[in-house]
Amino acid sequence: MEEQIVFEDNHLLVINKKVGQLVQGDKTGDDSLLELIKNFIKKRDNKPGNVFLGLVHRID
């Protein structure tokens, strides 16, 4: 995950999405980039509880 992070501060996270990578969850149940990043941040920063991450814009 860390290699996909282009920029990060306390309010903004910019990700370089891989081609074909699912951004938001759908009916297939495949892991989405949004959930993968949330889990990555939770583990990396040792956060208790849920991580809030909102999707602002995507280009694909």
GUDOBA-520842 format. One record per residue (C-alpha): z, y, x; residue number from 1. Coordinates in Angstrom, 2 decimals, padded with zeros to 5 digits. Layout:
// GUDOBA-520842
((Z, Y, X), NUM)
...
//
This chain:
// GUDOBA-520842
((000.00, 000.00, 000.00), 1)
((000.96, 002.47, 002.70), 2)
((-002.57, 002.52, 004.14), 3)
((-003.88, 003.75, 000.76), 4)
((-001.56, 006.78, 000.64), 5)
((-003.49, 009.90, 001.65), 6)
((-000.78, 012.48, 000.89), 7)
((002.79, 012.35, -000.40), 8)
((005.60, 014.80, -001.05), 9)
((008.43, 014.95, -003.62), 10)
((006.07, 015.84, -006.47), 11)
((002.64, 014.49, -005.62), 12)
((001.13, 011.24, -004.41), 13)
((-002.58, 010.96, -003.55), 14)
((-004.00, 007.45, -003.26), 15)
((-007.32, 006.24, -001.87), 16)
((-008.17, 003.62, -004.48), 17)
((-010.11, 000.57, -003.36), 18)
((-013.41, -000.21, -005.09), 19)
((-012.85, -002.34, -008.18), 20)
((-009.06, -001.89, -008.10), 21)
((-007.57, -001.65, -011.59), 22)
((-005.82, 001.73, -012.01), 23)
((-004.04, 001.21, -015.33), 24)
((-002.87, -001.97, -017.00), 25)
((-005.16, -003.62, -019.53), 26)
((-005.26, -006.72, -021.70), 27)
((-006.05, -008.99, -018.71), 28)
((-002.51, -008.56, -017.39), 29)
((-003.80, -008.11, -013.82), 30)
((-001.65, -005.98, -011.50), 31)
((-002.61, -002.32, -011.77), 32)
((-002.55, 000.20, -008.95), 33)
((000.01, 002.23, -010.90), 34)
((002.45, -000.71, -011.07), 35)
((001.82, -001.74, -007.46), 36)
((002.60, 001.80, -006.23), 37)
((005.75, 002.00, -008.39), 38)
((006.99, -001.29, -006.95), 39)
((006.10, -000.20, -003.42), 40)
((008.04, 003.09, -003.77), 41)
((011.02, 001.33, -005.34), 42)
((011.24, -001.14, -002.45), 43)
((010.39, 001.31, 000.36), 44)
((012.87, 003.96, -000.77), 45)
((015.50, 001.45, -001.96), 46)
((015.60, 003.12, -005.40), 47)
((017.91, 001.81, -008.10), 48)
((016.40, 001.73, -011.58), 49)
((012.84, 002.58, -012.53), 50)
((010.37, 004.73, -010.60), 51)
((008.52, 007.36, -012.67), 52)
((004.89, 007.77, -011.71), 53)
((002.41, 009.51, -013.98), 54)
((-001.35, 009.27, -013.69), 55)
((-002.84, 012.75, -013.60), 56)
((-006.47, 012.20, -012.71), 57)
((-008.71, 009.47, -011.45), 58)
((-012.23, 009.42, -010.09), 59)
((-014.01, 006.09, -009.94), 60)
//
